[in-house]
Amino acid sequence: MSTTGGRNTSLERFLASMDYATADRVPNYELGVWGQTIERWEREGLPPHTFTWDWFSGEEYFDMDYREFIPMDFGMMPPFEHKVLERTDRYEIIQHPHGVVTKALIEGQVRGTRASMDTYLRFPVETPEDFRELKKRYVADLPRRLPAYWQSRIPCWQNREHVLVLGQNCSACGFYWRAREWMGTENLSYAWYDQPGLMHEMMAFFADFTIEVCRPMLEKIDVEYFNLNEDLSMKTGPLLSPDTFREFIFPHLKRLVEFLKSYGTRYVILDTDGNCEVLIPMFMDAGIDCIWPLERASEMDPVRLRSQYGRDLRLWGGVDKRVLARDRKAIDEHLRHLAPLIEEGGFIPTVDHTVPPDVSWENFCHYMERKRALLEGAEVTGL
């Protein structure tokens, strides 16, 4: 992306990047870090309280761009009671607010980040009757789904110089995400075939519910984007076939995207880890403008994806967290590969997930310094 010579607002930078236009630099975004990473960096010299650790909203220390996320509540109302059902010196069995019961290892937990994945024991939906009962917790037109202050903020939002996002990260969970949360991955994988009627009902309900939660806000204010968290992929491909996606999810995703855009949402972004490549054509046909975070361990190379899908698909992420754990030379070579895409536009580079604790503070600072230079239009030869 070419530079203009002046200093732009964070909103102008975002729109220029997404529209392949000129600005002083590409937006500087990152996702965040593990709790264990915070501990390591503070041992290596990071002064405590340097960060807010809300990297989606920005960090002054690294001159990250500010985004405002309107805190919409798309969850259960009322939620299930959060309680520990069993606890030993090694693990605890927990009922979570979304009704899922897990067994979680206590050892290695730091600042709320567990060192290993929980074991999932039980889910709230096993039968169609369970789902119809669960729907009672998803009444859309409850005032408390919107922030109490929202109407008083409208004059400020109408004159904003920053990016405004409808919903927080992981608040607007997608079709696959929510169904997996209700049923579990294994049960859901069977349900597409064994209970198709239930799955059609779920997907239609999810679209209707999300539309009605968003409607009051979008009737008053437009937003730069809406992010749909899906996580429907594993390392080598999606967790459901293209035919299954096309039959059950695609028509309702398209309907949701059409609603959002008709009410002033400029872009609709889809987030999934893993390799979702075989579904990208359907994402685009449904109106999705951008995918992220492009997990490199799953062969999601943004340079290759741009050459294959062109400028209609914007890309975010694509920086391999594994490379950041190596050395400065490896980091520089990795960023050099991404430099032409940064220059072209429609691409905002970030680490391809939150930063794990094998990345040193020194390496991360080097990465941010080099990335910032490229965002500002530095020549590749400068790396």
Long-range contacts (C-beta under 8 A, 24 or more apart in sequence): 1-25, 1-26, 1-342, 1-343, 1-344, 1-345, 1-377, 2-343, 2-377, 3-376, 3-377, 9-161, 9-162, 10-58, 10-65, 10-66, 10-67, 10-161, 10-162, 10-163, 11-160, 11-161, 11-162, 11-163, 11-224, 12-161, 13-65, 14-65, 14-163, 14-224, 15-224, 15-266, 16-345, 17-345, 17-346, 17-347, 17-348, 18-266, 18-267, 18-289, 18-290, 18-314, 18-346, 19-345, 20-311, 20-344, 20-345, 20-346, 21-345, 24-376, 25-375, 25-376, 25-377, 26-342, 26-345, 26-347, 26-348, 26-349, 26-374, 26-375, 27-65, 27-163, 27-348, 27-375, 28-62, 28-63, 28-64, 28-65, 28-371, 28-372, 28-375, 29-55, 29-56, 29-64, 29-65, 29-67, 29-316, 29-348, 29-350, 30-55, 30-59, 30-62, 30-64, 30-350, 30-351, 30-355, 31-55, 31-56, 31-293, 31-350, 31-351, 31-353, 31-354, 31-355, 32-56, 32-354, 32-355, 33-354, 33-355, 34-110, 34-113, 34-354, 34-355, 34-356, 34-357, 35-109, 35-110, 35-111, 35-112, 35-113, 36-108, 36-110, 36-111, 36-113, 36-115, 36-356, 36-357, 37-354, 37-355, 37-356, 37-357, 37-359, 38-110, 38-111, 39-110, 39-111, 39-357, 40-357, 40-360, 40-361, 41-360, 41-361, 41-364, 44-360, 44-361, 44-362, 45-361, 46-361, 56-168, 56-169, 62-368, 62-372, 63-372, 65-162, 65-163, 66-162, 66-163, 67-162, 67-163, 67-164, 67-165, 68-160, 68-162, 68-163, 68-164, 68-165, 69-165, 69-167, 69-168, 69-169, 70-147, 70-150, 70-164, 70-165, 70-166, 70-167, 70-168, 70-217, 70-223, 71-147, 71-167, 71-168, 71-171, 72-145, 72-146, 72-147, 72-166, 72-167, 72-168, 72-171, 72-172, 72-213, 72-214, 72-217, 73-144, 73-145, 73-146, 73-171, 73-213, 74-145, 74-167, 74-171, 74-172, 74-173, 74-209, 74-210, 74-213, 75-171, 76-134, 76-137, 76-138, 77-137, 77-138, 77-139, 77-142, 77-144, 77-145, 78-137, 79-137, 80-124, 93-121, 98-124, 98-181, 99-123, 99-124, 99-134, 99-182, 100-124, 100-181, 100-184, 120-184, 123-181, 123-182, 123-183, 123-184, 123-187, 124-182, 125-182, 125-183, 126-183, 126-187, 128-195, 128-197, 128-198, 128-201, 131-182, 131-198, 131-201, 131-202, 134-182, 135-205, 138-205, 138-209, 140-208, 140-209, 140-212, 140-213, 141-212, 141-216, 145-213, 146-216, 146-217, 150-217, 151-220, 154-220, 154-221, 157-221, 158-221, 163-224, 163-225, 164-221, 164-223, 164-224, 165-223, 165-224, 165-225, 165-226, 165-227, 166-214, 166-217, 166-218, 166-223, 166-225, 166-226, 166-260, 166-265, 167-226, 167-227, 169-227, 169-229, 169-271, 170-229, 172-210, 172-226, 172-227, 172-228, 172-229, 173-228, 173-229, 173-230, 174-228, 174-229, 174-230, 174-231, 174-232, 174-253, 174-270, 175-203, 175-206, 175-207, 175-230, 175-248, 175-249, 175-252, 175-253, 176-230, 176-231, 176-232, 176-239, 176-240, 176-249, 177-229, 177-230, 177-231, 177-232, 178-202, 178-206, 179-203, 179-206, 180-239, 185-239, 189-239, 189-240, 192-240, 192-244, 192-248, 196-248, 199-248, 200-248, 203-248, 203-249, 203-252, 204-252, 206-252, 207-252, 207-253, 207-255, 207-256, 210-256, 211-255, 211-256, 211-259, 214-259, 214-260, 214-263, 215-263, 218-260, 218-263, 218-264, 218-265, 219-263, 221-264, 222-263, 222-264, 222-265, 222-266, 223-264, 223-265, 223-266, 224-266, 224-267, 225-265, 225-266, 225-267, 225-268, 225-269, 225-289, 225-290, 226-260, 226-265, 226-267, 226-268, 226-269, 227-269, 227-270, 227-271, 228-253, 228-256, 228-268, 228-269, 228-270, 228-271, 228-288, 229-271, 230-270, 230-271, 230-272, 231-271, 231-272, 231-273, 231-274, 232-272, 232-274, 232-276, 232-279, 233-272, 233-273, 233-274, 233-275, 233-276, 233-279, 233-298, 234-274, 234-275, 234-298, 235-274, 235-275, 235-297, 235-298, 236-275, 236-298, 237-274, 237-275, 237-276, 237-277, 237-278, 238-274, 238-275, 238-276, 238-278, 238-279, 239-274, 242-278, 242-279, 242-282, 245-279, 245-282, 246-282, 250-282, 250-285, 250-286, 253-283, 253-286, 253-288, 254-285, 254-286, 254-287, 257-286, 257-287, 257-288, 258-287, 261-287, 267-314, 269-316, 273-298, 273-353, 274-298, 275-299, 275-300, 276-300, 277-305, 280-305, 280-309, 280-313, 284-309, 284-312, 284-313, 289-313, 289-314, 290-314, 290-315, 290-316, 291-315, 291-316, 292-316, 292-317, 292-350, 293-317, 293-318, 293-350, 293-351, 293-352, 293-353, 294-318, 294-352, 295-352, 295-353, 296-320, 296-321, 296-322, 296-323, 296-352, 297-322, 297-352, 300-352, 302-338, 302-341, 302-347, 302-349, 303-337, 303-338, 303-340, 303-341, 306-341, 306-344, 306-346, 306-347, 311-346, 313-346, 314-346, 314-347, 315-341, 315-346, 315-347, 315-348, 316-347, 316-348, 316-349, 316-350, 317-348, 317-349, 317-350, 317-351, 317-352, 318-347, 318-349, 318-350, 318-352, 319-349, 319-350, 319-351, 319-352, 319-367, 319-371, 320-352, 321-351, 321-352, 321-353, 321-355, 321-356, 321-359, 324-351, 324-355, 324-359, 324-363, 324-364, 324-367, 325-356, 325-358, 325-359, 325-360, 325-363, 326-363, 327-363, 328-363, 328-366, 331-363, 331-366, 331-367, 331-370, 332-370, 332-383, 335-367, 335-370, 335-371, 335-374, 335-383, 336-380, 336-383, 338-374, 339-374, 339-380, 339-383, 340-380, 342-374, 342-375, 343-377, 349-374, 349-375
